[in-house]
Amino acid sequence: MKDRNIVLEEIVIRGQNASALLNNPILKEAFAKLEAALEERELATFTTDTEACQDIIRTKQLLAGLQRNITTLLDSGKLAARELEMRRPKESILRKLVR
């Protein structure tokens, strides 16, 4: 079984990777273009075309789910980093003064 600190460090790394994805300009552009294309398609689709409307809704839900999943990884990494920080032994004031 892995040490809890190692598991937390892995979660922190995954969170950092998620942050890099969310801040990546190419991925941001891809999400924005996809969202715009879905909006255009939605406006151009007749409400009586239920199959097309359902496809648009499902695609929007998948896109939102993907973004939510990446954000959850980012948040988990932040929490793991805080827990690791709390687990580190605190140096006493005396030790700091002696150095």
NUMAR-134076 format. One record per atom (N, C-alpha, C): residue in three letters; residue number from 1; x, y, z; atom name. Coordinates in pm, 1 decimal. Layout:
N
+------+------+----------+----------+----------+------+
| resn | resi |        x |        y |        z | name |
+------+------+----------+----------+----------+------+
|  Ala |  NUM |        X |        Y |        Z |   CA |
...
+------+------+----------+----------+----------+------+
This chain:
99
+------+------+----------+----------+----------+------+
| resn | resi |        x |        y |        z | name |
+------+------+----------+----------+----------+------+
|  Met |    1 |     84.0 |   -118.5 |      0.0 |    N |
|  Met |    1 |      0.0 |      0.0 |      0.0 |   CA |
|  Met |    1 |     88.5 |    124.8 |      0.0 |    C |
|  Lys |    2 |     48.7 |    222.1 |    -78.2 |    N |
|  Lys |    2 |    129.1 |    342.9 |    -88.0 |   CA |
|  Lys |    2 |    115.3 |    428.5 |     37.3 |    C |
|  Asp |    3 |    223.4 |    496.9 |     66.9 |    N |
|  Asp |    3 |    223.4 |    593.9 |    175.3 |   CA |
|  Asp |    3 |    125.6 |    706.5 |    140.0 |    C |
|  Arg |    4 |     55.4 |    756.8 |    237.7 |    N |
|  Arg |    4 |    -44.7 |    862.7 |    214.5 |   CA |
|  Arg |    4 |     19.5 |    985.9 |    149.7 |    C |
|  Asn |    5 |    140.9 |   1019.7 |    189.7 |    N |
|  Asn |    5 |    207.8 |   1136.5 |    131.4 |   CA |
|  Asn |    5 |    234.3 |   1116.6 |    -17.5 |    C |
|  Ile |    6 |    270.1 |    994.3 |    -56.3 |    N |
|  Ile |    6 |    294.9 |    967.2 |   -198.0 |   CA |
|  Ile |    6 |    165.8 |    981.9 |   -277.1 |    C |
|  Val |    7 |     56.5 |    930.7 |   -222.6 |    N |
|  Val |    7 |    -73.1 |    942.8 |   -288.9 |   CA |
|  Val |    7 |   -110.5 |   1090.5 |   -303.2 |    C |
|  Leu |    8 |    -90.9 |   1166.9 |   -197.1 |    N |
|  Leu |    8 |   -122.0 |   1309.6 |   -202.1 |   CA |
|  Leu |    8 |    -35.5 |   1381.6 |   -305.5 |    C |
|  Glu |    9 |     91.0 |   1344.8 |   -312.6 |    N |
|  Glu |    9 |    180.0 |   1406.9 |   -410.7 |   CA |
|  Glu |    9 |    134.2 |   1377.0 |   -553.5 |    C |
|  Glu |   10 |     86.7 |   1255.0 |   -575.8 |    N |
|  Glu |   10 |     34.8 |   1219.1 |   -707.9 |   CA |
|  Glu |   10 |    -90.4 |   1301.3 |   -741.3 |    C |
|  Ile |   11 |   -175.7 |   1322.6 |   -642.6 |    N |
|  Ile |   11 |   -296.2 |   1403.0 |   -663.4 |   CA |
|  Ile |   11 |   -258.8 |   1547.9 |   -693.3 |    C |
|  Val |   12 |   -156.2 |   1597.8 |   -624.6 |    N |
|  Val |   12 |   -108.9 |   1734.3 |   -649.7 |   CA |
|  Val |   12 |    -59.5 |   1746.7 |   -793.8 |    C |
|  Ile |   13 |     15.9 |   1648.2 |   -839.4 |    N |
|  Ile |   13 |     67.5 |   1650.8 |   -977.6 |   CA |
|  Ile |   13 |    -47.2 |   1647.5 |  -1077.7 |    C |
|  Arg |   14 |   -146.9 |   1563.4 |  -1051.6 |    N |
|  Arg |   14 |   -263.4 |   1559.0 |  -1141.2 |   CA |
|  Arg |   14 |   -335.6 |   1693.5 |  -1141.7 |    C |
|  Gly |   15 |   -342.6 |   1756.6 |  -1026.9 |    N |
|  Gly |   15 |   -404.6 |   1889.0 |  -1018.3 |   CA |
|  Gly |   15 |   -326.3 |   1992.8 |  -1096.0 |    C |
|  Gln |   16 |   -195.0 |   1984.4 |  -1089.2 |    N |
|  Gln |   16 |   -111.2 |   2076.7 |  -1165.6 |   CA |
|  Gln |   16 |   -129.5 |   2054.8 |  -1316.1 |    C |
|  Asn |   17 |   -140.7 |   1928.7 |  -1355.4 |    N |
|  Asn |   17 |   -165.5 |   1898.2 |  -1497.0 |   CA |
|  Asn |   17 |   -302.3 |   1951.4 |  -1540.7 |    C |
|  Ala |   18 |   -401.6 |   1938.2 |  -1454.6 |    N |
|  Ala |   18 |   -534.7 |   1990.5 |  -1485.0 |   CA |
|  Ala |   18 |   -530.4 |   2142.7 |  -1499.0 |    C |
|  Ser |   19 |   -454.7 |   2207.1 |  -1412.6 |    N |
|  Ser |   19 |   -439.6 |   2352.8 |  -1420.5 |   CA |
|  Ser |   19 |   -374.9 |   2392.9 |  -1553.0 |    C |
|  Ala |   20 |   -272.8 |   2317.7 |  -1592.1 |    N |
|  Ala |   20 |   -206.3 |   2346.4 |  -1719.7 |   CA |
|  Ala |   20 |   -304.2 |   2331.3 |  -1836.5 |    C |
|  Leu |   21 |   -390.0 |   2230.2 |  -1829.0 |    N |
|  Leu |   21 |   -489.9 |   2212.3 |  -1934.7 |   CA |
|  Leu |   21 |   -587.8 |   2329.1 |  -1938.6 |    C |
|  Leu |   22 |   -640.0 |   2365.0 |  -1822.8 |    N |
|  Leu |   22 |   -739.9 |   2472.1 |  -1818.1 |   CA |
|  Leu |   22 |   -682.4 |   2607.0 |  -1859.3 |    C |
|  Asn |   23 |   -553.0 |   2625.0 |  -1841.0 |    N |
|  Asn |   23 |   -488.6 |   2751.4 |  -1877.6 |   CA |
|  Asn |   23 |   -422.9 |   2747.0 |  -2015.7 |    C |
|  Asn |   24 |   -430.9 |   2633.9 |  -2081.6 |    N |
|  Asn |   24 |   -370.6 |   2619.2 |  -2213.7 |   CA |
|  Asn |   24 |   -451.5 |   2697.7 |  -2316.1 |    C |
|  Pro |   25 |   -389.7 |   2794.0 |  -2384.0 |    N |
|  Pro |   25 |   -465.0 |   2876.8 |  -2478.8 |   CA |
|  Pro |   25 |   -527.8 |   2797.8 |  -2593.6 |    C |
|  Ile |   26 |   -463.3 |   2692.2 |  -2636.5 |    N |
|  Ile |   26 |   -518.2 |   2611.4 |  -2746.3 |   CA |
|  Ile |   26 |   -643.9 |   2537.8 |  -2700.5 |    C |
|  Leu |   27 |   -639.6 |   2482.3 |  -2579.5 |    N |
|  Leu |   27 |   -757.3 |   2413.0 |  -2527.6 |   CA |
|  Leu |   27 |   -870.4 |   2512.0 |  -2500.7 |    C |
|  Lys |   28 |   -836.4 |   2629.9 |  -2448.2 |    N |
|  Lys |   28 |   -937.7 |   2732.9 |  -2426.1 |   CA |
|  Lys |   28 |  -1005.2 |   2770.0 |  -2558.3 |    C |
|  Glu |   29 |   -923.7 |   2787.4 |  -2661.5 |    N |
|  Glu |   29 |   -976.5 |   2822.3 |  -2793.6 |   CA |
|  Glu |   29 |  -1065.6 |   2710.5 |  -2847.8 |    C |
|  Ala |   30 |  -1022.9 |   2586.8 |  -2829.1 |    N |
|  Ala |   30 |  -1101.3 |   2472.3 |  -2877.7 |   CA |
|  Ala |   30 |  -1236.7 |   2466.1 |  -2807.6 |    C |
|  Phe |   31 |  -1238.2 |   2485.3 |  -2676.2 |    N |
|  Phe |   31 |  -1365.4 |   2485.9 |  -2602.2 |   CA |
|  Phe |   31 |  -1454.3 |   2599.7 |  -2650.2 |    C |
|  Ala |   32 |  -1396.4 |   2718.2 |  -2667.1 |    N |
|  Ala |   32 |  -1474.7 |   2834.3 |  -2709.8 |   CA |
|  Ala |   32 |  -1533.9 |   2812.8 |  -2849.2 |    C |
|  Lys |   33 |  -1454.0 |   2757.8 |  -2940.1 |    N |
|  Lys |   33 |  -1503.5 |   2732.8 |  -3075.9 |   CA |
|  Lys |   33 |  -1614.0 |   2628.0 |  -3076.8 |    C |
|  Leu |   34 |  -1596.2 |   2524.7 |  -2997.6 |    N |
|  Leu |   34 |  -1698.6 |   2421.0 |  -2990.7 |   CA |
|  Leu |   34 |  -1827.8 |   2476.7 |  -2932.4 |    C |
|  Glu |   35 |  -1815.8 |   2556.1 |  -2825.6 |    N |
|  Glu |   35 |  -1934.7 |   2616.4 |  -2765.8 |   CA |
|  Glu |   35 |  -2004.7 |   2708.9 |  -2864.6 |    C |
|  Ala |   36 |  -1927.6 |   2787.9 |  -2939.7 |    N |
|  Ala |   36 |  -1985.9 |   2878.0 |  -3040.1 |   CA |
|  Ala |   36 |  -2055.2 |   2799.2 |  -3151.7 |    C |
|  Ala |   37 |  -1992.3 |   2692.4 |  -3195.8 |    N |
|  Ala |   37 |  -2051.5 |   2609.2 |  -3301.4 |   CA |
|  Ala |   37 |  -2182.1 |   2546.0 |  -3253.7 |    C |
|  Leu |   38 |  -2184.8 |   2504.1 |  -3128.8 |    N |
|  Leu |   38 |  -2307.2 |   2445.5 |  -3073.3 |   CA |
|  Leu |   38 |  -2418.4 |   2550.6 |  -3064.6 |    C |
|  Glu |   39 |  -2381.6 |   2672.1 |  -3025.3 |    N |
|  Glu |   39 |  -2480.6 |   2780.0 |  -3017.3 |   CA |
|  Glu |   39 |  -2537.6 |   2810.2 |  -3156.4 |    C |
|  Glu |   40 |  -2449.4 |   2817.4 |  -3256.8 |    N |
|  Glu |   40 |  -2494.1 |   2843.2 |  -3394.6 |   CA |
|  Glu |   40 |  -2587.4 |   2731.5 |  -3442.9 |    C |
|  Arg |   41 |  -2545.6 |   2608.6 |  -3415.0 |    N |
|  Arg |   41 |  -2627.2 |   2494.7 |  -3458.6 |   CA |
|  Arg |   41 |  -2761.8 |   2494.6 |  -3387.0 |    C |
|  Glu |   42 |  -2758.5 |   2532.0 |  -3259.6 |    N |
|  Glu |   42 |  -2882.3 |   2536.1 |  -3182.1 |   CA |
|  Glu |   42 |  -2978.4 |   2640.7 |  -3238.9 |    C |
|  Leu |   43 |  -2925.0 |   2757.2 |  -3274.6 |    N |
|  Leu |   43 |  -3008.7 |   2863.1 |  -3330.4 |   CA |
|  Leu |   43 |  -3063.3 |   2826.3 |  -3468.8 |    C |
|  Ala |   44 |  -2988.9 |   2745.5 |  -3542.9 |    N |
|  Ala |   44 |  -3028.8 |   2708.7 |  -3678.7 |   CA |
|  Ala |   44 |  -3119.3 |   2585.0 |  -3683.3 |    C |
|  Thr |   45 |  -3139.0 |   2522.7 |  -3567.8 |    N |
|  Thr |   45 |  -3217.2 |   2399.1 |  -3564.2 |   CA |
|  Thr |   45 |  -3362.5 |   2429.2 |  -3528.7 |    C |
|  Phe |   46 |  -3452.7 |   2370.5 |  -3604.1 |    N |
|  Phe |   46 |  -3594.8 |   2385.3 |  -3573.8 |   CA |
|  Phe |   46 |  -3628.7 |   2305.5 |  -3447.9 |    C |
|  Thr |   47 |  -3712.8 |   2361.6 |  -3363.6 |    N |
|  Thr |   47 |  -3749.7 |   2292.4 |  -3239.1 |   CA |
|  Thr |   47 |  -3823.8 |   2162.5 |  -3266.4 |    C |
|  Thr |   48 |  -3879.8 |   2149.1 |  -3384.7 |    N |
|  Thr |   48 |  -3950.0 |   2024.4 |  -3419.3 |   CA |
|  Thr |   48 |  -3852.2 |   1911.6 |  -3453.5 |    C |
|  Asp |   49 |  -3726.6 |   1946.7 |  -3478.4 |    N |
|  Asp |   49 |  -3623.9 |   1845.5 |  -3506.6 |   CA |
|  Asp |   49 |  -3566.8 |   1796.7 |  -3373.8 |    C |
|  Thr |   50 |  -3643.8 |   1709.7 |  -3309.6 |    N |
|  Thr |   50 |  -3608.9 |   1667.5 |  -3173.7 |   CA |
|  Thr |   50 |  -3475.7 |   1592.8 |  -3167.9 |    C |
|  Glu |   51 |  -3445.9 |   1515.9 |  -3271.0 |    N |
|  Glu |   51 |  -3319.9 |   1440.0 |  -3270.2 |   CA |
|  Glu |   51 |  -3200.1 |   1534.6 |  -3271.0 |    C |
|  Ala |   52 |  -3204.4 |   1636.0 |  -3355.6 |    N |
|  Ala |   52 |  -3094.4 |   1732.9 |  -3361.8 |   CA |
|  Ala |   52 |  -3083.6 |   1810.2 |  -3230.2 |    C |
|  Cys |   53 |  -3197.8 |   1848.4 |  -3174.3 |    N |
|  Cys |   53 |  -3197.8 |   1920.9 |  -3046.1 |   CA |
|  Cys |   53 |  -3137.0 |   1835.3 |  -2935.7 |    C |
|  Gln |   54 |  -3172.3 |   1707.5 |  -2933.6 |    N |
|  Gln |   54 |  -3116.8 |   1616.8 |  -2832.5 |   CA |
|  Gln |   54 |  -2967.1 |   1597.8 |  -2850.8 |    C |
|  Asp |   55 |  -2922.0 |   1590.8 |  -2974.5 |    N |
|  Asp |   55 |  -2778.0 |   1578.9 |  -3001.5 |   CA |
|  Asp |   55 |  -2702.3 |   1700.4 |  -2948.7 |    C |
|  Ile |   56 |  -2757.9 |   1818.9 |  -2971.4 |    N |
|  Ile |   56 |  -2693.9 |   1941.6 |  -2923.4 |   CA |
|  Ile |   56 |  -2688.6 |   1942.2 |  -2771.1 |    C |
|  Ile |   57 |  -2798.0 |   1905.2 |  -2708.5 |    N |
|  Ile |   57 |  -2803.0 |   1902.3 |  -2562.0 |   CA |
|  Ile |   57 |  -2701.4 |   1803.0 |  -2506.9 |    C |
|  Arg |   58 |  -2695.9 |   1683.7 |  -2565.0 |    N |
|  Arg |   58 |  -2600.4 |   1582.2 |  -2518.3 |   CA |
|  Arg |   58 |  -2456.6 |   1630.6 |  -2535.1 |    C |
|  Thr |   59 |  -2427.9 |   1694.0 |  -2648.1 |    N |
|  Thr |   59 |  -2292.5 |   1743.5 |  -2672.5 |   CA |
|  Thr |   59 |  -2255.9 |   1851.4 |  -2571.7 |    C |
|  Lys |   60 |  -2350.0 |   1941.8 |  -2543.5 |    N |
|  Lys |   60 |  -2325.7 |   2045.8 |  -2443.0 |   CA |
|  Lys |   60 |  -2301.8 |   1983.3 |  -2304.7 |    C |
|  Gln |   61 |  -2379.1 |   1880.8 |  -2272.9 |    N |
|  Gln |   61 |  -2362.8 |   1813.5 |  -2143.8 |   CA |
|  Gln |   61 |  -2226.9 |   1744.1 |  -2134.4 |    C |
|  Leu |   62 |  -2184.3 |   1681.2 |  -2242.9 |    N |
|  Leu |   62 |  -2053.0 |   1616.1 |  -2244.7 |   CA |
|  Leu |   62 |  -1940.2 |   1717.7 |  -2228.2 |    C |
|  Leu |   63 |  -1951.2 |   1829.8 |  -2297.2 |    N |
|  Leu |   63 |  -1850.7 |   1934.9 |  -2287.5 |   CA |
|  Leu |   63 |  -1844.4 |   1990.2 |  -2144.9 |    C |
|  Ala |   64 |  -1960.2 |   2016.1 |  -2087.6 |    N |
|  Ala |   64 |  -1965.0 |   2066.1 |  -1949.7 |   CA |
|  Ala |   64 |  -1908.6 |   1962.2 |  -1852.8 |    C |
|  Gly |   65 |  -1938.8 |   1836.1 |  -1876.2 |    N |
|  Gly |   65 |  -1886.9 |   1729.0 |  -1790.8 |   CA |
|  Gly |   65 |  -1735.6 |   1718.7 |  -1798.0 |    C |
|  Leu |   66 |  -1681.3 |   1734.1 |  -1916.8 |    N |
|  Leu |   66 |  -1535.8 |   1731.3 |  -1934.3 |   CA |
|  Leu |   66 |  -1470.7 |   1846.4 |  -1858.9 |    C |
|  Gln |   67 |  -1525.3 |   1965.6 |  -1874.9 |    N |
|  Gln |   67 |  -1470.8 |   2082.2 |  -1804.5 |   CA |
|  Gln |   67 |  -1482.7 |   2064.6 |  -1653.0 |    C |
|  Arg |   68 |  -1595.4 |   2011.3 |  -1608.3 |    N |
|  Arg |   68 |  -1617.3 |   1987.6 |  -1465.0 |   CA |
|  Arg |   68 |  -1517.0 |   1885.3 |  -1410.6 |    C |
|  Asn |   69 |  -1490.5 |   1781.2 |  -1489.1 |    N |
|  Asn |   69 |  -1396.2 |   1677.4 |  -1447.2 |   CA |
|  Asn |   69 |  -1255.1 |   1735.2 |  -1431.2 |    C |
|  Ile |   70 |  -1212.9 |   1815.9 |  -1526.6 |    N |
|  Ile |   70 |  -1079.6 |   1876.8 |  -1518.7 |   CA |
|  Ile |   70 |  -1071.8 |   1971.0 |  -1398.9 |    C |
|  Thr |   71 |  -1179.4 |   2047.9 |  -1376.4 |    N |
|  Thr |   71 |  -1183.0 |   2139.5 |  -1262.1 |   CA |
|  Thr |   71 |  -1179.6 |   2061.8 |  -1130.5 |    C |
|  Thr |   72 |  -1246.6 |   1948.9 |  -1125.0 |    N |
|  Thr |   72 |  -1244.5 |   1865.0 |  -1003.9 |   CA |
|  Thr |   72 |  -1103.3 |   1814.6 |   -976.2 |    C |
|  Leu |   73 |  -1031.1 |   1774.5 |  -1080.0 |    N |
|  Leu |   73 |   -892.1 |   1731.7 |  -1062.4 |   CA |
|  Leu |   73 |   -806.3 |   1846.5 |  -1008.5 |    C |
|  Leu |   74 |   -828.6 |   1966.0 |  -1060.9 |    N |
|  Leu |   74 |   -755.8 |   2083.4 |  -1014.4 |   CA |
|  Leu |   74 |   -784.2 |   2109.4 |   -866.8 |    C |
|  Asp |   75 |   -912.0 |   2107.6 |   -829.4 |    N |
|  Asp |   75 |   -950.6 |   2132.4 |   -690.3 |   CA |
|  Asp |   75 |   -895.9 |   2024.7 |   -596.4 |    C |
|  Ser |   76 |   -898.9 |   1900.1 |   -640.6 |    N |
|  Ser |   76 |   -843.9 |   1790.5 |   -559.1 |   CA |
|  Ser |   76 |   -694.3 |   1810.0 |   -536.2 |    C |
|  Gly |   77 |   -625.3 |   1855.7 |   -638.8 |    N |
|  Gly |   77 |   -482.1 |   1883.0 |   -625.9 |   CA |
|  Gly |   77 |   -454.1 |   1992.9 |   -525.5 |    C |
|  Lys |   78 |   -536.9 |   2096.5 |   -526.7 |    N |
|  Lys |   78 |   -520.4 |   2205.8 |   -429.8 |   CA |
|  Lys |   78 |   -542.0 |   2156.0 |   -287.2 |    C |
|  Leu |   79 |   -645.4 |   2074.7 |   -269.4 |    N |
|  Leu |   79 |   -672.7 |   2020.4 |   -135.4 |   CA |
|  Leu |   79 |   -560.2 |   1928.7 |    -89.1 |    C |
|  Ala |   80 |   -509.4 |   1847.1 |   -179.8 |    N |
|  Ala |   80 |   -399.7 |   1756.1 |   -144.8 |   CA |
|  Ala |   80 |   -274.7 |   1835.9 |   -107.6 |    C |
|  Ala |   81 |   -250.0 |   1945.2 |   -178.0 |    N |
|  Ala |   81 |   -133.9 |   2029.3 |   -147.3 |   CA |
|  Ala |   81 |   -147.2 |   2088.4 |     -7.4 |    C |
|  Arg |   82 |   -268.1 |   2131.3 |     27.4 |    N |
|  Arg |   82 |   -290.9 |   2184.6 |    162.8 |   CA |
|  Arg |   82 |   -269.1 |   2077.2 |    268.8 |    C |
|  Glu |   83 |   -319.4 |   1957.5 |    240.7 |    N |
|  Glu |   83 |   -301.8 |   1849.0 |    338.2 |   CA |
|  Glu |   83 |   -154.2 |   1814.7 |    354.9 |    C |
|  Leu |   84 |    -80.8 |   1811.0 |    243.6 |    N |
|  Leu |   84 |     63.3 |   1784.2 |    253.4 |   CA |
|  Leu |   84 |    132.9 |   1891.7 |    335.6 |    C |
|  Glu |   85 |     93.4 |   2016.0 |    315.2 |    N |
|  Glu |   85 |    152.7 |   2126.7 |    390.0 |   CA |
|  Glu |   85 |    124.9 |   2111.0 |    539.8 |    C |
|  Met |   86 |      5.1 |   2068.6 |    574.5 |    N |
|  Met |   86 |    -29.3 |   2050.7 |    716.0 |   CA |
|  Met |   86 |     43.7 |   1931.5 |    777.1 |    C |
|  Arg |   87 |     77.7 |   1832.8 |    696.5 |    N |
|  Arg |   87 |    146.6 |   1713.6 |    746.9 |   CA |
|  Arg |   87 |    295.5 |   1737.5 |    771.7 |    C |
|  Arg |   88 |    351.9 |   1836.3 |    704.9 |    N |
|  Arg |   88 |    494.3 |   1862.4 |    723.2 |   CA |
|  Arg |   88 |    519.6 |   1909.6 |    864.9 |    C |
|  Pro |   89 |    622.6 |   1856.3 |    924.8 |    N |
|  Pro |   89 |    650.9 |   1899.5 |   1061.5 |   CA |
|  Pro |   89 |    687.7 |   2047.7 |   1063.9 |    C |
|  Lys |   90 |    630.2 |   2116.0 |   1159.1 |    N |
|  Lys |   90 |    657.4 |   2257.8 |   1173.3 |   CA |
|  Lys |   90 |    788.2 |   2276.5 |   1250.6 |    C |
|  Glu |   91 |    872.7 |   2360.8 |   1194.5 |    N |
|  Glu |   91 |    998.2 |   2390.6 |   1263.7 |   CA |
|  Glu |   91 |    968.9 |   2482.1 |   1381.3 |    C |
|  Ser |   92 |   1034.3 |   2454.3 |   1489.5 |    N |
|  Ser |   92 |   1014.1 |   2539.8 |   1605.8 |   CA |
|  Ser |   92 |   1085.4 |   2672.8 |   1584.3 |    C |
|  Ile |   93 |   1038.9 |   2771.1 |   1653.5 |    N |
|  Ile |   93 |   1099.5 |   2904.0 |   1644.3 |   CA |
|  Ile |   93 |   1244.8 |   2896.7 |   1687.9 |    C |
|  Leu |   94 |   1273.2 |   2814.9 |   1789.5 |    N |
|  Leu |   94 |   1410.0 |   2801.5 |   1839.5 |   CA |
|  Leu |   94 |   1502.3 |   2747.9 |   1730.9 |    C |
|  Arg |   95 |   1458.4 |   2646.4 |   1656.2 |    N |
|  Arg |   95 |   1540.7 |   2591.9 |   1549.5 |   CA |
|  Arg |   95 |   1569.8 |   2696.3 |   1442.2 |    C |
|  Lys |   96 |   1471.9 |   2775.9 |   1411.2 |    N |
|  Lys |   96 |   1490.7 |   2880.3 |   1311.4 |   CA |
|  Lys |   96 |   1592.0 |   2982.9 |   1358.1 |    C |
|  Leu |   97 |   1590.0 |   3014.5 |   1486.4 |    N |
|  Leu |   97 |   1683.8 |   3111.9 |   1541.4 |   CA |
|  Leu |   97 |   1825.5 |   3057.8 |   1546.1 |    C |
|  Val |   98 |   1840.0 |   2926.4 |   1572.2 |    N |
|  Val |   98 |   1971.1 |   2864.7 |   1583.7 |   CA |
|  Val |   98 |   2039.5 |   2861.2 |   1447.5 |    C |
|  Arg |   99 |   1967.1 |   2847.1 |   1343.3 |    N |
|  Arg |   99 |   2026.0 |   2837.0 |   1209.5 |   CA |
|  Arg |   99 |   2082.7 |   2961.6 |   1163.0 |    C |
+------+------+----------+----------+----------+------+
